[in-house]
Amino acid sequence: MEDEYLKTIERHKAGTKGNRGVDTLAQMFGNLVKIMDETNADILGDLFQGAITYGENGQFLTPEPICQMMAKMNLPTEKTELEGRRTVDDPCCGSGRMLLAAAQIQPN
C-alpha cells in the first residue's frame, strides 16, 4: 500500500519544508505519541471513537474509569515479588485501555 500512500500525499508535499501538509502530519503524530507516553492515556481510542466511528455499529470503548476500577479490583498495588509470566485478560482488546489501566495499577 506504500505506492497508494505516496500517491495520496503527493499534493501535500508542495511548499516550504517544515510548513507542508506532510510536515504538519508528522509533527501532529509526534505530539500524539509524546502525550500518550507522558500520560499513559488512550488518546487514540478517544480519537477513533469520537472522530472516526462516531460510535456507529456499536463501536464504543470501555470508559477509562471503568478500566481503572476493574484493574483496582483485580490487581494488587504493591510489588508482589511473584516470579514468572503474568497475564491480564482484555476480552475485547480494542485500543488496549484495560492493559493501560493494569499497567498503571501494577507496573511491576
ABEGO torsion letter per residue (X at the ends): XAAAAAAAAAAAABEBBGABAAAAAAAAAAAAAAAAAAAGBBAAAAAAAAAAAGGBGGBBBBBAAAAAAAAAAABBABBAGBBEBBBBBBAABBAGAAAAAAAAABAX
